[in-house]
Amino acid sequence: MKLKGLRWWIIGLIMLITIINYLDRGTLNYMWVANIEYHLVDQASDALDDNTARYLSEQNAYKLVAKNGNEIIQNAENVAFKNDGKIVVNREGIAYDLGMVDVNSSPEESTKQAKEILGTITIFFMIAYGISQLFSGKLYDKIGTRKGFAISVLLWGTADALTSLAQGKISLTAFRMMLGLGEAGPWPGTTKSNAEWFPQKERAFAQGLFGAAASIGSILAPIVILMLYISLGWKTTFIVVGGLGILWLIPWLIINKKGPKEHPWITEEEREYILSGQPEANMKPADDKGKSWGELLANKKNYSVILGRFFLDPIWWMFVTFLPMYLVDQFGLNIKELAFSAWIPYVGAMVGSLSGGWFSGFLIRRGKTVNYSRKIAMLIGGVIIVPSVIASVMATNAVVAVVLMALVLGGFQFTMTNIQTIPSDLHSGKSVGSLAGLGGASAVLGTILAILFSGQIESWPLLFGLLAALVPLSLLSIFLTIGKIEQIK
């Protein structure tokens, strides 16, 4: 049996699990805090086929009844109103259900509590994620991408499903750390897989497809997760989403049997096309020992990946972590409005991923050097990000804000796609995943520092606006360290 275009099947499966990865990652953030609306009715009214609120004058409170039967008694001063008082808006979500936010506190105080606790949980997630980035690169280099992806997916899928059992901050943090240990693997793993399955001129585009899949996952996350949350509740949502990755393992283990050199299903034409376009293809297996972390850190060029991602990645993670809360708090979006607006910025990210990888590959096919092509693509992405960030935080309504944020994340992915390709431009074989892992770990460190810093800033527009300063720092660190982008001998 021969399968034409086998390399596209491989990257297609990686794209699918990346989408699932972002669904798993977004479960907590989108269900953490939500504005739930209730139709105000009087005592004599029949119950509507929707959420209802009745005012209890003797308690100066509202009895909130969800259409699934759940009831909440909420003090009048802690709810908001819409439609001339006909709609009662109550702040709910995992943070409230698990008692981590004081339900009797003011909206301002509860927002601060929810932000701080989510930030703390995310920091521990990122610590686990960073450790995994370091060791996943080495693990994938040692056991290969087939087994590496299987271990990562099994770990994070189980972790997300187990989050349904969380009882408080400690157990929730523990399950999120377990999620982080599993979820980090595909980033160095995909870089390594693309280096194995694609000629050099197609690698940035393949990396762009991977980035686009992350964006598709982010587009689907608010819609899928919040619709499941509304219908099934947060506990069942964790189980459903966590199980998707485990199901993915079946086609992955069947199709990804071997690398392109030995895979029984690859056509000879495709095998020759892939191997002839890889500068490292003629390397003897004995020569591909893989560099240690010490050897990688001793070479200045490698710091382009490490420092570039340290400064740039926090932009993405601040959006992933805090965008739902930002839209809820800054613009007062309810749960359905959030579901159908929070995905828009990630459309821009998807376009940026595809176009950033395509653009540098296009320049290479036109005869430009890898060095020129990667650098000009990174610069273009940076030029898009900075003014878009400034404009987005000045927006006065949610629609304009999320459209401008789409430009921010589009520029981010245009640049990041090319940064993530640098490990395979500088190295071959077993060193690719290791450098990608170091870059991922430095990205985590930068993100942790950014989240800690965010706790000192109460203004959402100021917090997101400061992200623009990270772009020139990232580009300068890359250009000052990498010199010419070429294979390190």
C-alpha positions as CSV (number, residue, x, y, z in Angstrom):
1,M,0.0,0.0,0.0
2,K,1.3,3.4,-1.0
3,L,-0.1,6.7,0.2
4,K,0.5,9.8,-2.0
5,G,1.4,12.9,-0.1
6,L,2.2,11.1,3.1
7,R,4.0,14.1,4.6
8,W,0.7,16.0,4.4
9,W,-1.1,13.3,6.2
10,I,1.5,13.5,9.0
11,I,1.2,17.3,9.4
12,G,-2.6,17.0,9.0
13,L,-2.7,14.7,12.1
14,I,-0.4,17.1,14.0
15,M,-2.7,19.9,13.1
16,L,-5.7,18.0,14.4
17,I,-4.1,17.2,17.7
18,T,-2.9,20.8,18.0
19,I,-6.5,22.0,17.6
20,I,-7.5,19.5,20.4
21,N,-4.5,20.8,22.4
22,Y,-5.9,24.3,22.4
23,L,-9.4,23.1,23.3
24,D,-7.9,21.3,26.3
25,R,-5.9,24.4,27.2
26,G,-8.8,26.8,27.0
27,T,-11.2,24.8,29.1
28,L,-10.3,26.5,32.4
29,N,-9.8,30.0,31.0
30,Y,-13.2,30.2,29.3
31,M,-15.2,28.6,32.1
32,W,-13.3,30.5,34.9
33,V,-15.6,33.5,34.9
34,A,-18.7,34.1,32.9
35,N,-21.6,36.7,32.9
36,I,-24.8,34.7,33.0
37,E,-28.0,36.4,32.2
38,Y,-31.4,35.8,33.8
39,H,-34.8,37.2,32.7
40,L,-36.4,39.1,35.6
41,V,-39.9,37.8,36.4
42,D,-42.4,38.6,39.2
43,Q,-43.7,36.0,41.7
44,A,-46.9,35.5,39.8
45,S,-45.2,34.8,36.5
46,D,-44.9,31.3,35.1
47,A,-41.3,30.1,34.7
48,L,-39.8,30.8,31.4
49,D,-37.9,28.2,29.3
50,D,-34.8,30.1,30.2
51,N,-32.8,31.4,33.1
52,T,-35.1,33.4,35.5
53,A,-34.5,35.9,38.3
54,R,-37.0,36.8,41.0
55,Y,-36.4,39.7,43.5
56,L,-36.7,38.7,47.2
57,S,-37.5,42.0,48.9
58,E,-37.2,40.7,52.4
59,Q,-33.6,39.7,51.7
60,N,-32.7,42.4,49.2
61,A,-31.5,39.6,46.9
62,Y,-32.4,37.8,43.8
63,K,-33.3,34.1,43.4
64,L,-31.6,33.0,40.2
65,V,-32.9,29.8,38.6
66,A,-31.0,28.3,35.6
67,K,-33.0,26.4,33.1
68,N,-31.3,23.2,34.2
69,G,-32.8,23.8,37.7
70,N,-29.7,25.1,39.6
71,E,-30.6,27.9,42.0
72,I,-28.5,30.7,43.4
73,I,-29.4,33.4,46.0
74,Q,-27.4,36.5,45.1
75,N,-27.3,39.9,47.0
76,A,-28.8,42.7,44.9
77,E,-25.7,44.8,45.1
78,N,-23.6,42.1,43.5
79,V,-25.6,41.8,40.2
80,A,-25.8,44.0,37.2
81,F,-28.7,44.8,34.9
82,K,-29.3,45.1,31.1
83,N,-32.3,46.1,28.9
84,D,-33.7,48.6,31.3
85,G,-33.5,46.2,34.3
86,K,-35.3,43.3,32.5
87,I,-32.1,41.2,32.5
88,V,-30.2,40.4,35.7
89,V,-26.5,39.6,35.0
90,N,-24.7,37.4,37.6
91,R,-20.9,36.6,37.5
92,E,-20.4,32.8,37.7
93,G,-18.0,30.1,36.6
94,I,-15.5,27.7,38.1
95,A,-13.9,30.3,40.3
96,Y,-17.3,30.8,42.0
97,D,-18.5,27.2,42.0
98,L,-15.3,26.0,43.8
99,G,-15.5,28.9,46.3
100,M,-12.3,30.5,45.3
101,V,-13.9,33.9,44.8
102,D,-16.1,35.5,47.5
103,V,-19.6,35.6,46.1
104,N,-20.5,38.5,48.5
105,S,-17.7,40.7,47.4
106,S,-18.1,43.7,45.0
107,P,-17.8,43.1,41.2
108,E,-14.4,45.0,41.3
109,E,-13.1,42.9,44.2
110,S,-14.3,39.6,42.8
111,T,-12.6,40.4,39.4
112,K,-9.4,41.2,41.1
113,Q,-9.6,37.9,43.1
114,A,-10.4,35.9,40.0
115,K,-7.6,37.4,38.0
116,E,-5.0,36.8,40.7
117,I,-6.0,33.2,41.3
118,L,-6.1,32.4,37.6
119,G,-2.7,34.0,37.2
120,T,-1.3,31.9,40.0
121,I,-2.7,28.7,38.5
122,T,-1.4,29.7,35.1
123,I,2.1,30.3,36.5
124,F,2.2,26.7,37.9
125,F,0.9,25.4,34.6
126,M,3.7,27.3,32.8
127,I,6.3,26.0,35.2
128,A,5.3,22.5,34.4
129,Y,5.0,23.5,30.7
130,G,8.5,24.9,30.7
131,I,10.0,21.9,32.4
132,S,8.3,19.7,29.8
133,Q,9.5,21.9,27.0
134,L,13.1,21.2,28.1
135,F,12.7,17.5,28.5
136,S,10.2,16.9,25.7
137,G,12.7,18.1,23.2
138,K,15.3,15.6,24.5
139,L,12.6,12.9,24.8
140,Y,11.4,13.3,21.2
141,D,15.0,13.3,20.0
142,K,15.6,10.0,21.9
143,I,12.4,8.0,21.2
144,G,11.1,9.7,18.1
145,T,8.0,11.7,17.3
146,R,5.7,8.7,17.0
147,K,6.1,7.6,20.6
148,G,6.7,11.2,21.8
149,F,3.4,12.5,20.6
150,A,1.6,9.4,22.0
151,I,3.0,10.0,25.5
152,S,2.2,13.7,25.5
153,V,-1.3,13.3,24.3
154,L,-2.1,10.5,26.7
155,L,-0.8,12.6,29.6
156,W,-2.6,15.8,28.8
157,G,-5.9,14.2,27.8
158,T,-6.1,12.3,31.0
159,A,-5.2,15.5,33.0
160,D,-8.0,17.5,31.4
161,A,-10.6,14.8,32.0
162,L,-9.4,14.5,35.7
163,T,-9.9,18.2,36.2
164,S,-13.6,17.4,36.5
165,L,-12.7,16.1,39.9
166,A,-11.1,19.3,41.2
167,Q,-12.4,20.5,44.6
168,G,-10.4,23.6,45.1
169,K,-7.3,25.6,44.3
170,I,-4.7,22.9,45.1
171,S,-6.3,20.1,43.2
172,L,-7.1,22.4,40.2
173,T,-3.5,23.6,40.2
174,A,-2.2,20.0,40.3
175,F,-4.4,18.9,37.3
176,R,-3.3,22.0,35.3
177,M,0.4,21.2,36.0
178,M,-0.2,17.7,34.8
179,L,-1.8,19.2,31.7
180,G,1.2,21.5,31.2
181,L,3.6,18.5,31.4
182,G,1.8,16.8,28.5
183,E,0.8,19.8,26.3
184,A,4.3,21.2,25.8
185,G,5.6,18.2,23.9
186,P,4.1,19.0,20.4
187,W,6.0,22.2,20.1
188,P,9.6,20.8,19.9
189,G,8.0,17.6,18.6
190,T,6.4,19.4,15.5
191,T,9.7,21.2,14.8
192,K,11.4,17.8,14.7
193,S,8.7,16.1,12.7
194,N,8.8,18.9,10.1
195,A,12.5,18.6,9.9
196,E,12.1,14.9,9.2
197,W,9.2,15.0,6.8
198,F,9.7,18.1,4.7
199,P,12.5,19.6,2.5
200,Q,13.9,22.8,3.9
201,K,12.0,25.0,1.4
202,E,8.6,23.6,2.8
203,R,9.4,23.6,6.5
204,A,8.3,27.1,7.3
205,F,5.0,26.5,5.5
206,A,4.6,23.2,7.5
207,Q,5.4,25.1,10.7
208,G,2.8,27.7,9.5
209,L,0.2,25.0,9.2
210,F,1.0,23.9,12.8
211,G,0.6,27.5,13.9
212,A,-2.6,27.8,12.0
213,A,-3.9,24.7,13.7
214,A,-3.2,26.4,17.1
215,S,-5.2,29.4,15.9
216,I,-8.1,27.2,14.7
217,G,-8.1,25.5,18.1
218,S,-8.3,29.0,19.6
219,I,-11.1,30.0,17.2
220,L,-13.1,26.9,18.2
221,A,-12.3,27.0,21.9
222,P,-14.7,29.7,23.0
223,I,-17.6,28.4,20.9
224,V,-17.1,24.7,21.6
225,I,-16.2,25.0,25.3
226,L,-18.8,27.6,26.2
227,M,-21.6,25.8,24.4
228,L,-20.7,22.6,26.2
229,Y,-20.5,24.6,29.4
230,I,-24.0,26.0,28.9
231,S,-25.4,22.6,28.0
232,L,-23.5,20.2,30.2
233,G,-21.7,22.1,32.9
234,W,-18.0,22.5,33.4
235,K,-17.3,19.1,34.9
236,T,-18.7,17.1,31.9
237,T,-17.0,19.6,29.5
238,F,-13.6,18.7,30.9
239,I,-14.3,15.0,30.4
240,V,-15.6,15.4,26.8
241,V,-12.7,17.6,25.7
242,G,-10.1,15.5,27.5
243,G,-11.3,12.4,25.7
244,L,-10.7,13.8,22.2
245,G,-6.9,13.5,22.3
246,I,-7.1,9.9,23.4
247,L,-9.3,9.1,20.4
248,W,-6.7,10.8,18.2
249,L,-4.1,8.3,19.2
250,I,-5.7,5.6,17.0
251,P,-5.0,7.1,13.5
252,W,-1.7,8.5,14.7
253,L,-0.2,5.2,15.7
254,I,-1.6,3.5,12.5
255,I,-0.4,6.1,9.9
256,N,2.9,7.3,11.5
257,K,4.7,4.0,11.4
258,K,8.2,5.2,10.5
259,G,10.1,8.2,9.2
260,P,10.3,9.0,5.5
261,K,13.4,7.0,5.0
262,E,11.8,3.7,6.1
263,H,8.0,4.2,6.0
264,P,6.4,1.4,4.0
265,W,3.5,3.6,2.7
266,I,5.6,6.4,1.2
267,T,6.0,6.6,-2.6
268,E,9.6,6.5,-3.9
269,E,9.0,9.9,-5.6
270,E,8.0,11.6,-2.4
271,R,10.8,9.9,-0.4
272,E,13.3,11.3,-3.0
273,Y,11.7,14.7,-3.0
274,I,11.9,15.0,0.8
275,L,15.4,13.7,1.3
276,S,17.0,15.5,-1.6
277,G,15.7,18.8,-0.2
278,Q,17.2,18.3,3.2
279,P,20.7,19.8,3.7
280,E,21.3,17.3,6.5
281,A,20.1,14.2,4.5
282,N,23.7,13.1,3.7
283,M,24.7,13.0,7.3
284,K,25.7,9.6,8.5
285,P,23.7,8.3,11.5
286,A,26.9,8.0,13.5
287,D,27.5,11.7,13.0
288,D,24.1,12.7,14.3
289,K,24.8,12.4,18.0
290,G,22.8,15.5,19.0
291,K,24.3,18.4,20.9
292,S,24.0,18.7,24.7
293,W,22.4,21.7,26.2
294,G,25.8,23.0,27.2
295,E,27.0,22.8,23.6
296,L,23.9,24.5,22.3
297,L,24.2,27.3,24.9
298,A,27.8,27.8,24.0
299,N,26.9,29.0,20.5
300,K,25.7,32.5,20.2
301,K,23.4,31.7,17.2
302,N,21.2,29.5,19.3
303,Y,20.3,32.5,21.6
304,S,18.3,33.9,18.7
305,V,15.6,31.3,19.4
306,I,16.0,31.4,23.2
307,L,15.9,35.2,23.5
308,G,13.5,35.8,20.6
309,R,10.9,33.6,22.2
310,F,11.5,34.9,25.7
311,F,10.4,38.3,24.6
312,L,7.7,37.5,22.0
313,D,5.8,34.5,23.4
314,P,4.3,36.4,26.4
315,I,2.1,38.3,23.8
316,W,0.4,35.1,22.8
317,W,0.0,33.7,26.3
318,M,-1.4,36.9,27.7
319,F,-4.2,36.7,25.1
320,V,-4.8,33.0,25.7
321,T,-4.9,33.5,29.5
322,F,-6.7,36.8,30.0
323,L,-8.6,37.6,26.8
324,P,-11.9,36.0,28.1
325,M,-11.7,38.0,31.4
326,Y,-10.7,41.2,29.5
327,L,-13.7,41.0,27.2
328,V,-16.1,40.1,30.1
329,D,-14.8,42.8,32.4
330,Q,-14.0,45.6,30.0
331,F,-17.0,45.3,27.7
332,G,-19.5,43.4,29.9
333,L,-20.0,40.5,27.4
334,N,-22.3,37.7,28.5
335,I,-21.4,34.1,28.0
336,K,-22.9,33.8,24.5
337,E,-21.5,37.2,23.3
338,L,-18.1,36.0,24.6
339,A,-18.4,32.7,22.7
340,F,-19.1,34.4,19.4
341,S,-16.5,37.2,19.7
342,A,-13.4,35.7,21.5
343,W,-12.6,33.6,18.4
344,I,-12.1,36.6,16.1
345,P,-8.5,37.5,17.1
346,Y,-7.4,33.9,16.4
347,V,-8.7,34.1,12.8
348,G,-5.9,36.7,12.3
349,A,-3.5,34.3,14.0
350,M,-4.4,31.6,11.6
351,V,-3.9,33.8,8.6
352,G,-0.6,35.0,10.0
353,S,0.6,31.5,10.5
354,L,-0.1,30.4,7.0
355,S,1.0,33.6,5.3
356,G,4.2,33.9,7.4
357,G,5.3,30.4,6.5
358,W,4.2,30.7,2.9
359,F,5.9,34.1,2.5
360,S,9.4,33.0,3.6
361,G,9.1,29.8,1.5
362,F,8.0,31.9,-1.5
363,L,11.1,34.0,-1.2
364,I,13.3,31.0,-1.0
365,R,11.7,29.5,-4.1
366,R,12.3,32.8,-5.9
367,G,16.0,32.4,-5.2
368,K,16.4,34.5,-2.0
369,T,18.6,33.0,0.8
370,V,17.1,31.4,3.9
371,N,18.8,34.1,5.9
372,Y,17.1,36.9,4.0
373,S,13.7,35.2,3.7
374,R,13.4,34.4,7.4
375,K,14.5,37.8,8.6
376,I,12.3,39.9,6.3
377,A,9.3,37.8,7.3
378,M,10.0,38.4,11.0
379,L,10.3,42.1,10.4
380,I,7.0,42.4,8.5
381,G,5.2,40.6,11.4
382,G,6.7,43.0,13.9
383,V,5.6,46.0,11.9
384,I,2.1,44.7,12.0
385,I,2.0,43.9,15.7
386,V,3.0,47.2,17.3
387,P,0.5,49.7,15.9
388,S,-2.3,47.1,16.1
389,V,-1.7,46.6,19.8
390,I,-1.9,50.4,20.5
391,A,-5.0,50.8,18.4
392,S,-6.8,47.7,20.0
393,V,-6.5,49.0,23.6
394,M,-7.9,52.4,22.5
395,A,-11.0,50.8,21.1
396,T,-14.3,51.7,22.8
397,N,-16.4,48.7,21.8
398,A,-15.8,45.0,21.7
399,V,-16.2,44.5,17.9
400,V,-13.5,47.0,17.0
401,A,-11.2,45.7,19.8
402,V,-11.4,42.0,18.7
403,V,-10.9,42.9,15.0
404,L,-7.7,44.9,15.9
405,M,-6.6,42.1,18.1
406,A,-6.8,39.8,15.0
407,L,-4.2,42.0,13.4
408,V,-2.0,41.7,16.6
409,L,-2.1,37.9,16.6
410,G,-1.8,37.8,12.9
411,G,1.5,39.7,13.0
412,F,2.6,37.6,16.0
413,Q,2.1,34.3,14.1
414,F,3.7,35.7,10.9
415,T,6.8,36.3,13.0
416,M,6.7,33.3,15.3
417,T,6.3,30.8,12.5
418,N,9.7,31.8,11.2
419,I,11.3,31.9,14.6
420,Q,10.1,28.4,15.3
421,T,11.7,27.2,12.0
422,I,15.2,28.5,13.0
423,P,16.2,25.4,15.0
424,S,15.9,23.3,11.8
425,D,17.7,26.0,9.8
426,L,20.7,25.9,12.3
427,H,20.7,22.2,13.2
428,S,19.8,18.8,12.0
429,G,18.5,15.6,13.4
430,K,18.6,15.2,17.2
431,S,19.7,18.7,17.9
432,V,16.5,20.3,16.4
433,G,14.1,19.2,19.1
434,S,16.6,20.1,21.9
435,L,17.0,23.7,20.7
436,A,13.3,24.0,20.1
437,G,12.8,22.8,23.7
438,L,15.2,25.4,25.0
439,G,13.4,28.1,23.1
440,G,10.1,26.9,24.5
441,A,11.4,26.9,28.1
442,S,12.7,30.4,27.7
443,A,9.2,31.4,26.3
444,V,7.7,30.0,29.4
445,L,10.0,32.0,31.7
446,G,9.1,35.2,29.8
447,T,5.4,34.4,30.2
448,I,5.7,33.7,33.9
449,L,7.4,37.0,34.4
450,A,4.7,38.7,32.3
451,I,1.9,37.2,34.4
452,L,3.6,38.2,37.6
453,F,3.9,41.7,36.3
454,S,0.3,41.7,35.2
455,G,-0.8,41.3,38.8
456,Q,0.5,44.8,39.5
457,I,-1.6,46.4,36.8
458,E,-5.3,46.8,37.3
459,S,-6.1,48.5,34.0
460,W,-6.7,46.0,31.2
461,P,-5.9,48.4,28.4
462,L,-2.6,49.4,30.0
463,L,-1.7,45.7,30.5
464,F,-2.3,44.7,26.9
465,G,-0.8,47.9,25.6
466,L,2.5,47.3,27.2
467,L,2.9,44.1,25.1
468,A,3.9,46.2,22.2
469,A,7.2,46.9,23.8
470,L,8.2,43.2,23.6
471,V,8.3,43.2,19.8
472,P,11.4,45.3,19.2
473,L,13.1,43.5,22.1
474,S,12.5,40.2,20.5
475,L,13.6,41.2,17.0
476,L,16.7,43.0,18.3
477,S,17.7,39.9,20.3
478,I,17.4,37.7,17.2
479,F,19.2,39.9,14.8
480,L,22.1,40.7,17.2
481,T,22.8,37.0,18.0
482,I,22.0,34.9,14.9
483,G,24.3,36.5,12.3
484,K,23.7,34.5,9.1
485,I,21.0,31.9,9.2
486,E,22.6,28.7,8.1
487,Q,23.5,25.2,9.3
488,I,26.0,25.2,12.2
489,K,28.8,22.9,11.3
